[in-house]
Amino acid sequence: MDIGSVNHEVDFCKVYDMETKEKVERILLKNGISFFAEWEEKGLGSLFFFRKPKEKAACIIRIHSDEVPKAKELLKSVLGAKT
């Protein structure tokens, strides 16, 4: 379910594996940046069945728009030019 932008929340990055997702989450938490992570599932199957995210599924990390410059600096070693 996409509810759009909430309280100046923006899509910050998209990750495709659990290892990167967990690294991003740890860095954001350690530095006091609140975030929301949502798995982006494609296809009709995801509408009818609860399934664990697949390895190739994308996870969108959203943060407050004011935190984007700080998060980019903190995560450039993990994400490189992905943000």
DSSP file (Angstrom, degrees, kcal/mol; ACC not computed):
  #  RESIDUE AA STRUCTURE BP1 BP2  ACC     N-H-->O    O-->H-N    N-H-->O    O-->H-N    TCO  KAPPA ALPHA  PHI   PSI    X-CA   Y-CA   Z-CA
    1    1 A M              0   0    0      0, 0.0     2,-0.6     0, 0.0     0, 0.0   0.000 360.0 360.0 360.0 125.2    0.0    0.0    0.0
    2    2 A D        +     0   0    0      1,-0.1     3,-0.1     3,-0.0     0, 0.0  -0.900 360.0 173.9-104.1 117.0    1.5    3.3   -1.0
    3    3 A I        -     0   0    0     -2,-0.6    -1,-0.1     1,-0.3     2,-0.0   0.350  39.4-133.7-102.4   5.6    0.2    6.2    1.1
    4    4 A G        -     0   0    0      2,-0.1    -1,-0.3     6,-0.0     2,-0.3  -0.280  55.6  -9.7  78.0-164.4    2.6    8.8   -0.5
    5    5 A S        -     0   0    0     -3,-0.1     2,-0.5     3,-0.0     5,-0.1  -0.514  63.1-169.1 -74.2 131.4    4.7   11.3    1.3
    6    6 A V    >   -     0   0    0     -2,-0.3     3,-1.1     1,-0.1    -2,-0.1  -0.987  66.5 -17.3-125.6 126.1    4.0   11.7    5.0
    7    7 A N  T 3  S-     0   0    0     -2,-0.5    -1,-0.1     1,-0.3    58,-0.1   0.883 128.7 -49.2  49.1  48.0    5.4   14.5    7.1
    8    8 A H  T 3  S+     0   0    0      1,-0.2    57,-2.8    56,-0.1     2,-0.3   0.753  93.8 159.4  65.3  27.0    8.1   15.4    4.5
    9    9 A E  E <   -A   64   0A   0     -3,-1.1     2,-0.3    55,-0.2    55,-0.2  -0.648  17.0-173.0 -80.5 135.2    9.2   11.8    4.2
   10   10 A V  E     -A   63   0A   0     53,-3.2    53,-2.0    -2,-0.3     2,-0.5  -0.916  34.3 -99.8-128.7 154.6   11.1   11.0    1.0
   11   11 A D  E     +A   62   0A   0     -2,-0.3    51,-0.3    51,-0.2     3,-0.1  -0.640  41.6 177.4 -69.4 119.5   12.4    7.9   -0.8
   12   12 A F  E     -     0   0A   0     49,-3.0     2,-0.3    -2,-0.5    50,-0.2   0.887  54.7 -20.2 -94.2 -48.6   16.1    8.0    0.2
   13   13 A C  E     -A   61   0A   0     48,-1.5    48,-2.9     2,-0.0     2,-0.4  -0.979  48.9-132.1-156.4 166.7   17.4    4.8   -1.4
   14   14 A K  E     -A   60   0A   0     -2,-0.3     2,-0.3    46,-0.2    46,-0.2  -0.995  23.5-172.1-125.7 127.0   16.5    1.4   -2.8
   15   15 A V  E     -A   59   0A   0     44,-2.7    44,-3.3    -2,-0.4     3,-0.0  -0.877  15.4-161.7-120.8 155.5   18.4   -1.7   -1.7
   16   16 A Y        +     0   0    0     -2,-0.3     2,-0.3    42,-0.2    41,-0.1   0.356  67.8  52.4-120.1   4.0   18.2   -5.2   -3.1
   17   17 A D  S  > S-     0   0    0      1,-0.1     4,-2.1    42,-0.1     5,-0.1  -0.988  73.8-124.3-142.9 154.0   19.7   -7.5   -0.5
   18   18 A M  H  > S+     0   0    0     -2,-0.3     4,-2.7     1,-0.2     5,-0.2   0.847 107.4  58.8 -64.5 -36.4   19.3   -8.0    3.3
   19   19 A E  H  > S+     0   0    0      2,-0.2     4,-1.9     1,-0.2    -1,-0.2   0.939 110.2  41.6 -61.2 -47.6   23.0   -7.3    4.1
   20   20 A T  H  > S+     0   0    0      2,-0.2     4,-2.7     1,-0.2     5,-0.2   0.914 113.5  53.9 -66.1 -42.7   22.9   -3.8    2.6
   21   21 A K  H  X S+     0   0    0     -4,-2.1     4,-2.5     1,-0.2    -2,-0.2   0.925 109.9  47.2 -56.8 -46.4   19.5   -3.1    4.2
   22   22 A E  H  X S+     0   0    0     -4,-2.7     4,-2.4     2,-0.2    -1,-0.2   0.871 111.0  51.2 -66.6 -37.2   20.7   -4.1    7.6
   23   23 A K  H  X S+     0   0    0     -4,-1.9     4,-2.3    -5,-0.2     5,-0.2   0.939 111.6  47.5 -62.4 -46.9   23.9   -1.9    7.2
   24   24 A V  H  X S+     0   0    0     -4,-2.7     4,-2.5     1,-0.2    -2,-0.2   0.932 112.7  49.0 -60.2 -46.8   21.8    1.1    6.2
   25   25 A E  H  X S+     0   0    0     -4,-2.5     4,-2.8    -5,-0.2     5,-0.2   0.912 110.1  50.9 -61.0 -44.0   19.4    0.6    9.1
   26   26 A R  H  X S+     0   0    0     -4,-2.4     4,-2.6     1,-0.2    -1,-0.2   0.922 112.4  46.4 -60.5 -44.7   22.2    0.2   11.7
   27   27 A I  H  X S+     0   0    0     -4,-2.3     4,-1.5     2,-0.2    -2,-0.2   0.918 113.8  47.8 -66.1 -43.4   23.9    3.4   10.5
   28   28 A L  H  <>S+     0   0    0     -4,-2.5     5,-2.8    -5,-0.2     3,-0.2   0.938 114.7  45.8 -63.2 -46.2   20.7    5.4   10.4
   29   29 A L  H ><5S+     0   0    0     -4,-2.8     3,-1.6     1,-0.2    -2,-0.2   0.920 110.1  53.9 -61.7 -45.0   19.7    4.2   13.9
   30   30 A K  H 3<5S+     0   0    0     -4,-2.6    -1,-0.2     1,-0.3    -2,-0.2   0.814 112.8  44.8 -59.6 -31.0   23.1    4.8   15.4
   31   31 A N  T 3<5S-     0   0    0     -4,-1.5    -1,-0.3    -3,-0.2    -2,-0.2   0.211 116.5-109.4-103.0  14.5   22.9    8.4   14.1
   32   32 A G  T < 5 +     0   0    0     -3,-1.6     2,-0.7     1,-0.2    -3,-0.2   0.755  68.3 143.1  70.2  26.4   19.4    9.2   15.3
   33   33 A I      < -     0   0    0     -5,-2.8    -1,-0.2    -6,-0.2     2,-0.1  -0.880  42.3-143.3-101.3 115.4   17.8    9.3   11.8
   34   34 A S        +     0   0    0     -2,-0.7    30,-0.6    -3,-0.1     2,-0.3  -0.480  27.9 172.5 -76.7 149.7   14.3    7.8   11.8
   35   35 A F  E     -B   63   0A   0     28,-0.1     2,-0.4    -2,-0.1    28,-0.2  -0.928  29.6-138.0-149.6 168.5   13.4    5.8    8.7
   36   36 A F  E     -B   62   0A   0     26,-2.0    26,-3.0    -2,-0.3     2,-0.5  -0.995  16.5-160.6-134.4 128.4   10.7    3.5    7.2
   37   37 A A  E     +B   61   0A   0     -2,-0.4     2,-0.4    24,-0.2    24,-0.2  -0.937  11.9 177.7-113.4 130.9   11.7    0.4    5.2
   38   38 A E  E     -B   60   0A   0     22,-2.2    22,-2.9    -2,-0.5     2,-0.4  -0.993  26.2-130.4-136.3 128.9    9.1   -1.1    2.8
   39   39 A W  E     -B   59   0A   0     -2,-0.4     2,-0.8    20,-0.2    20,-0.3  -0.616  19.0-142.6 -76.6 131.8    9.6   -4.1    0.5
   40   40 A E  E     -B   58   0A   0     18,-3.7    18,-1.0    -2,-0.4     2,-0.4  -0.853  21.4-170.8 -98.0 107.4    8.4   -3.4   -3.0
   41   41 A E        -     0   0    0     -2,-0.8     2,-0.3    16,-0.1    16,-0.0  -0.807   3.9-158.3-102.2 140.6    6.8   -6.5   -4.4
   42   42 A K        +     0   0    0     -2,-0.4     4,-0.2     4,-0.0     3,-0.1  -0.850  46.7  43.4-115.0 152.5    5.9   -6.8   -8.0
   43   43 A G  S >  S-     0   0    0     -2,-0.3     3,-0.6     1,-0.1     4,-0.3  -0.048  87.0 -83.5 100.8 158.8    3.3   -9.2   -9.6
   44   44 A L  T >> S+     0   0    0      1,-0.2     3,-1.5     2,-0.2     4,-0.8   0.784 115.7  71.8 -69.7 -28.5   -0.2  -10.3   -8.8
   45   45 A G  H >> S+     0   0    0      1,-0.3     4,-1.7     2,-0.2     3,-0.7   0.844  91.5  57.9 -57.9 -34.9    1.0  -13.0   -6.4
   46   46 A S  H <4 S+     0   0    0     -3,-0.6    -1,-0.3     1,-0.2    -2,-0.2   0.686  99.7  59.7 -72.1 -16.0    2.0  -10.5   -3.8
   47   47 A L  H <4 S+     0   0    0     -3,-1.5    -1,-0.2    -4,-0.3    -2,-0.2   0.773 115.6  30.9 -78.2 -26.3   -1.6   -9.1   -3.7
   48   48 A F  H << S+     0   0    0     -4,-0.8     2,-0.4    -3,-0.7    -2,-0.2   0.646 117.0  46.9-109.4 -18.5   -3.1  -12.4   -2.7
   49   49 A F  S  < S-     0   0    0     -4,-1.7     2,-0.6     2,-0.0    -1,-0.1  -0.970  72.8-124.8-131.5 140.8   -0.5  -14.2   -0.6
   50   50 A F        +     0   0    0     -2,-0.4     2,-0.4    -3,-0.1    -3,-0.1  -0.745  44.0 172.0 -79.8 120.7    1.7  -13.2    2.3
   51   51 A R        -     0   0    0     -2,-0.6     3,-0.1    -5,-0.1    -2,-0.0  -0.967  37.5-109.1-132.9 148.8    5.3  -14.0    1.2
   52   52 A K        -     0   0    0     -2,-0.4     0, 0.0     1,-0.1     0, 0.0  -0.507  53.4 -91.5 -68.5 140.3    8.7  -13.4    2.5
   53   53 A P        -     0   0    0      0, 0.0    -1,-0.1     0, 0.0     2,-0.1  -0.277  43.8-125.6 -56.7 137.3   10.6  -10.8    0.4
   54   54 A K    >   -     0   0    0      1,-0.1     3,-1.3    -3,-0.1    -3,-0.0  -0.366  22.5-106.7 -78.5 162.7   12.6  -12.5   -2.3
   55   55 A E  T 3  S+     0   0    0      1,-0.3    -1,-0.1    -2,-0.1   -37,-0.0   0.851 121.0  46.8 -58.0 -36.1   16.3  -11.8   -2.7
   56   56 A K  T 3  S+     0   0    0      2,-0.1    -1,-0.3   -39,-0.1   -39,-0.1   0.460  87.1 112.0 -89.2  -1.3   15.7   -9.7   -5.8
   57   57 A A    <   -     0   0    0     -3,-1.3     2,-0.4   -41,-0.1   -16,-0.1  -0.396  68.6-121.5 -69.3 150.3   12.9   -7.7   -4.3
   58   58 A A  E     - B   0  40A   0    -18,-1.0   -18,-3.7    -2,-0.1     2,-0.5  -0.744  15.8-153.4 -95.6 141.6   13.7   -4.0   -3.7
   59   59 A C  E     -AB  15  39A   0    -44,-3.3   -44,-2.7    -2,-0.4     2,-0.5  -0.969  10.2-150.5-113.4 122.6   13.5   -2.4   -0.3
   60   60 A I  E     -AB  14  38A   0    -22,-2.9   -22,-2.2    -2,-0.5     2,-0.6  -0.820   5.1-156.1 -95.8 126.6   12.8    1.3   -0.3
   61   61 A I  E     -AB  13  37A   0    -48,-2.9   -49,-3.0    -2,-0.5   -48,-1.5  -0.906  11.4-166.7-102.5 123.3   14.2    3.3    2.7
   62   62 A R  E     +AB  11  36A   0    -26,-3.0   -26,-2.0    -2,-0.6     2,-0.3  -0.900  10.8 170.2-112.6 140.5   12.4    6.5    3.4
   63   63 A I  E     -AB  10  35A   0    -53,-2.0   -53,-3.2    -2,-0.4   -28,-0.1  -0.883  43.9 -77.0-137.9 169.8   13.6    9.3    5.7
   64   64 A H  E >   -A    9   0A   0    -30,-0.6     3,-1.7    -2,-0.3     4,-0.4  -0.460  42.3-123.0 -68.2 140.8   12.6   12.9    6.5
   65   65 A S  G >  S+     0   0    0    -57,-2.8     3,-1.0     1,-0.3    -1,-0.1   0.802 109.8  59.8 -58.7 -31.3   13.7   15.3    3.8
   66   66 A D  G 3  S+     0   0    0      1,-0.2     4,-0.3   -58,-0.2    -1,-0.3   0.729 102.2  54.6 -68.9 -20.9   15.8   17.4    6.3
   67   67 A E  G <> S+     0   0    0     -3,-1.7     4,-2.8     1,-0.2     5,-0.2   0.500  80.0  95.0 -91.0  -5.2   17.9   14.4    7.0
   68   68 A V  H <> S+     0   0    0     -3,-1.0     4,-2.7    -4,-0.4     5,-0.2   0.914  83.7  47.2 -58.0 -50.0   18.9   13.6    3.4
   69   69 A P  H  > S+     0   0    0      0, 0.0     4,-1.9     0, 0.0    -1,-0.2   0.925 115.7  45.8 -59.9 -43.0   22.3   15.5    3.4
   70   70 A K  H  > S+     0   0    0     -4,-0.3     4,-2.4     1,-0.2    -2,-0.2   0.925 114.1  48.4 -63.5 -45.3   23.4   13.9    6.7
   71   71 A A  H  X S+     0   0    0     -4,-2.8     4,-2.3     1,-0.2    -1,-0.2   0.884 108.4  54.3 -64.9 -39.3   22.3   10.4    5.6
   72   72 A K  H  X S+     0   0    0     -4,-2.7     4,-0.7    -5,-0.2    -1,-0.2   0.921 111.1  46.0 -59.6 -43.7   24.1   10.8    2.2
   73   73 A E  H >< S+     0   0    0     -4,-1.9     3,-0.6    -5,-0.2     4,-0.3   0.922 114.8  46.6 -65.8 -44.7   27.3   11.6    4.0
   74   74 A L  H 3< S+     0   0    0     -4,-2.4     3,-0.3     1,-0.2    -1,-0.2   0.832 119.7  39.0 -66.4 -33.2   26.9    8.8    6.5
   75   75 A L  H >X>S+     0   0    0     -4,-2.3     4,-3.3    -5,-0.2     3,-0.8   0.357  80.5 101.4-104.2   4.9   26.0    6.2    4.0
   76   76 A K  H <X5S+     0   0    0     -4,-0.7     4,-1.5    -3,-0.6    -1,-0.2   0.824  82.8  54.1 -63.9 -27.7   28.3    7.0    1.0
   77   77 A S  H 345S+     0   0    0     -3,-0.3    -1,-0.3    -4,-0.3    -2,-0.1   0.794 117.7  36.7 -73.5 -26.0   30.7    4.2    2.0
   78   78 A V  H <45S+     0   0    0     -3,-0.8    -2,-0.2    -4,-0.1    -1,-0.1   0.872 131.6  25.9 -89.0 -43.5   27.8    1.7    1.9
   79   79 A L  H ><5S-     0   0    0     -4,-3.3     3,-1.8     1,-0.2    -3,-0.2   0.657  80.8-171.8 -98.7 -18.8   25.7    3.0   -1.0
   80   80 A G  G ><<S-     0   0    0     -4,-1.5     3,-0.5    -5,-0.5    -1,-0.2  -0.432  74.0 -14.6  61.0-128.2   28.3    4.8   -3.1
   81   81 A A  G 3  S+     0   0    0      1,-0.2    -1,-0.3    -2,-0.2    -5,-0.1   0.193 110.3 101.9 -91.9  15.4   26.5    6.7   -5.9
   82   82 A K  G <         0   0    0     -3,-1.8    -1,-0.2     1,-0.2   -68,-0.2   0.747 360.0 360.0 -72.6 -23.1   23.2    4.8   -5.4
   83   83 A T    <         0   0    0     -3,-0.5    -1,-0.2   -70,-0.1    -2,-0.1   0.465 360.0 360.0 -90.2 360.0   21.6    7.7   -3.4
